[in-house]
Amino acid sequence: MTDSQVSQQGIAPSEPDEGKTLPAEPNEHPPLGPDHLLPAPPAEPVKHRSKTVRIVVWIVLLAIFAGAFYYILNRKEAAKPAAGGRRGAGGGPVTLTTATAQRGDIGVYLDAIGTVTPVYTSSITAQVSGVITAVHYKEGQLVRKGDPLIDIDSRIYRATLLQAQGILERDQNVLGQAQMDVERYRAAWARNAIPKQTLDDQEKVVLQDQGTVKNDQGTVQFDQIQVDYCHIVAPFTGRAGLRLVDPGNVVTANGTTVLVVITQVQPITVIFTIPEDSLGQVTPRLRQNAKLTVDAYDRAALKQIATGTLITLDNQIDTTTGTVKGRASFVNKDMSLYPNEFVNTRLLVRTISAATLIPSSTIQHNGQTAFVYVLQDNTAHMKTVKPGVTDGGTTQVDGINPGDVLANTSFDKLQDGAKVNVSSRPQPSAKATPGSDAP
């Protein structure tokens, strides 16, 4: 039986003898060499290694930042001066400048923005029609009351006046004749020469003539006023503005053309506003007839321009702003205040006398608490104070005594009980604001 027959019958062929090579199957592929194999996929530990690298990089960066921060911090500590570089009594003495508390007067002021307003301002217009014949004023000239300003041709008005005067003279003579007739009629009636009715009629004629004369007198006065209107004079002492008309210009009566503007500049006033909450400080002083001082400063509130006196307050509060207007008068001898100029005003309400005054720069704050450093035996002692009125860099305080020496610089290095060295620079002292309570 052959091998093929054996396999068909399900009988396994016998094992070949060792040492013999079996023939290759026709469908079997020959084994591939290493050159024909695909590369193996990346192993899983590679991804784990990339995460480890990122962690290492972040650790290195954090270490660099920490080192830089430590280096900068050490440099700041090393830069601090050895003397006075630490706070507290355990460090070296702190070098500083000082100021001395003084006793003096300080004013309580109300600050406001004001406008310079002339007492009188007149925009003069023509009251008669005609041709301007002369302009007497110069631009910017200070004119006195009654000084001539402008002349209008008055010939036609003088002619009308002359006619009225003639009519008046005629009617006056008619009246005189009627009065003489009344006297004759009275004498005749006394002798019963005429009836009473004739005398009564003549007396009424006299009364009629008197009325005619009065009418003529009114006409003469009116025409005289028209003539006077042709000669325009200054209504008050003031300063003339720019020339608005020239000789030869024609003006009309009651027109809108302004011929000249006159403003009173000596004295002059300033109108300003104060809050309604401050009325309680001002109105009692006005009722006492106190002369409250008002200082006018420039727009920057640095240079004092003039000093005046409060005249009065307005009679009502402006409900839109919650303020009330006040008017102060200034002599303005040097013409330093100009009409419609904006100024900063300071109204002196009252003066605090015998107050303890210190420079405002010596006061330090810790929240709502104000304190100063008082120097005694080269040692700083922190004392709480109660600030009051401040004016021009000077503050009125309670809690220390006049004559106390206070620290004025190096507050970042001071603390209670710190040793100090006073600088050789001059010591500023608090200055009292001039002024007194006016009765």
TATA-V414463 format. One record per backbone hydrogen bond with DSSP energy under -1.0 kcal/mol. CO is the residue of the C=O (numbers start at 1). NH is the residue of the N-H. E is the energy in kcal/mol with one decimal. If there is no record, write none. Layout:
BEGIN
((CO:NH:E) (CO:NH:E))
END
This chain:
BEGIN
((2:6:-2.0) (3:7:-2.5) (4:8:-1.9) (5:9:-1.7) (6:11:-2.5) (7:10:-1.2) (17:20:-1.7) (33:36:-1.3) (34:37:-1.1) (43:46:-1.3) (44:48:-1.0) (45:49:-1.5) (46:50:-1.7) (47:51:-1.6) (48:52:-1.5) (49:53:-1.7) (50:54:-1.9) (51:55:-2.2) (52:56:-2.0) (53:57:-2.2) (54:58:-2.4) (55:59:-2.2) (56:60:-2.1) (57:61:-2.5) (58:62:-2.7) (59:63:-1.9) (60:64:-2.0) (61:65:-2.5) (62:66:-2.5) (63:67:-2.2) (64:68:-2.4) (65:69:-2.6) (66:70:-2.3) (67:71:-2.1) (68:72:-2.5) (69:73:-2.5) (70:74:-2.0) (71:75:-1.8) (72:76:-2.2) (73:77:-2.0) (74:78:-2.1) (75:79:-1.7) (94:421:-3.2) (96:423:-3.5) (97:408:-2.9) (99:406:-3.6) (100:430:-1.3) (101:403:-3.2) (102:357:-3.6) (104:355:-3.2) (105:433:-1.3) (106:352:-3.2) (108:349:-2.9) (110:347:-2.8) (112:345:-3.2) (114:343:-2.3) (115:271:-2.6) (116:340:-3.3) (117:269:-1.9) (120:264:-2.7) (122:262:-2.7) (124:259:-3.3) (124:260:-1.0) (126:254:-1.8) (130:251:-2.8) (131:153:-3.0) (132:248:-3.0) (134:151:-2.5) (138:141:-2.2) (141:240:-3.1) (143:238:-2.1) (144:147:-2.1) (147:234:-2.4) (149:136:-3.1) (150:232:-2.8) (151:133:-2.6) (151:134:-1.4) (154:158:-2.3) (155:159:-2.1) (156:160:-1.8) (157:161:-2.1) (158:162:-2.2) (159:163:-1.9) (160:164:-2.2) (161:165:-2.4) (162:166:-1.9) (163:167:-2.3) (164:168:-2.2) (165:169:-2.1) (166:170:-2.2) (167:171:-2.4) (168:172:-2.2) (169:173:-1.9) (170:174:-2.1) (171:175:-2.4) (172:176:-2.1) (173:177:-2.3) (174:178:-2.2) (175:179:-2.2) (176:180:-1.9) (177:181:-2.1) (178:182:-1.9) (179:183:-1.6) (180:184:-1.9) (181:185:-2.7) (182:186:-2.2) (183:187:-2.0) (184:188:-2.5) (185:189:-2.7) (186:190:-1.9) (187:191:-1.0) (188:193:-3.6) (189:192:-1.3) (195:199:-1.1) (196:200:-2.2) (197:201:-2.4) (198:202:-1.9) (199:203:-2.1) (200:204:-1.8) (201:205:-1.8) (202:206:-1.8) (203:207:-1.7) (204:208:-2.2) (205:209:-2.4) (206:210:-2.2) (207:211:-1.9) (208:212:-2.1) (209:213:-2.3) (210:214:-2.1) (211:215:-2.1) (212:216:-2.2) (213:217:-2.4) (214:218:-2.2) (215:219:-1.9) (216:220:-2.4) (217:221:-2.4) (218:222:-2.4) (219:223:-2.5) (220:224:-2.2) (221:225:-2.2) (222:226:-2.1) (223:227:-1.8) (224:228:-2.2) (225:229:-2.4) (228:231:-1.7) (230:152:-3.3) (232:149:-3.1) (232:150:-1.2) (234:146:-2.5) (238:143:-2.4) (239:263:-1.9) (246:249:-2.0) (249:132:-3.0) (251:130:-2.4) (252:255:-1.3) (260:124:-2.6) (261:241:-1.8) (262:122:-3.0) (263:239:-3.3) (268:330:-3.3) (269:117:-3.1) (270:328:-2.4) (271:115:-2.5) (272:326:-3.1) (274:324:-2.3) (275:278:-1.6) (276:279:-1.3) (278:281:-1.4) (278:282:-1.1) (279:283:-2.5) (282:286:-1.9) (283:287:-2.3) (284:288:-1.1) (285:290:-2.5) (286:289:-1.9) (290:292:-1.0) (292:310:-2.7) (293:348:-2.9) (294:308:-3.3) (295:346:-2.0) (296:305:-3.5) (296:306:-1.2) (297:344:-2.0) (298:301:-1.9) (303:298:-2.1) (306:296:-2.9) (308:294:-2.1) (309:329:-2.8) (312:327:-2.4) (318:322:-2.6) (322:276:-2.2) (323:318:-2.9) (324:274:-2.2) (325:314:-3.1) (326:272:-2.2) (327:311:-3.2) (327:312:-1.2) (328:270:-2.3) (329:309:-2.0) (330:268:-2.5) (332:335:-1.0) (338:341:-1.9) (341:116:-2.8) (343:114:-3.1) (344:297:-3.4) (345:112:-2.2) (346:295:-2.2) (347:110:-1.8) (350:108:-3.2) (352:106:-2.0) (355:104:-2.4) (356:397:-2.2) (357:102:-2.5) (358:395:-2.9) (359:362:-1.7) (360:363:-1.3) (364:371:-2.6) (366:369:-1.6) (369:366:-3.1) (370:385:-2.2) (371:364:-2.9) (372:383:-3.0) (373:407:-2.3) (374:381:-2.6) (378:420:-2.2) (379:376:-2.6) (380:417:-3.5) (381:374:-3.2) (383:372:-2.6) (386:398:-1.2) (389:396:-2.8) (391:394:-1.2) (393:360:-2.5) (394:391:-3.0) (395:358:-2.2) (396:388:-3.3) (398:386:-2.5) (401:404:-1.8) (404:101:-2.6) (405:375:-2.9) (406:99:-2.1) (410:413:-1.2) (415:418:-2.2) (418:380:-2.7) (419:94:-2.7) (421:96:-2.4))
END
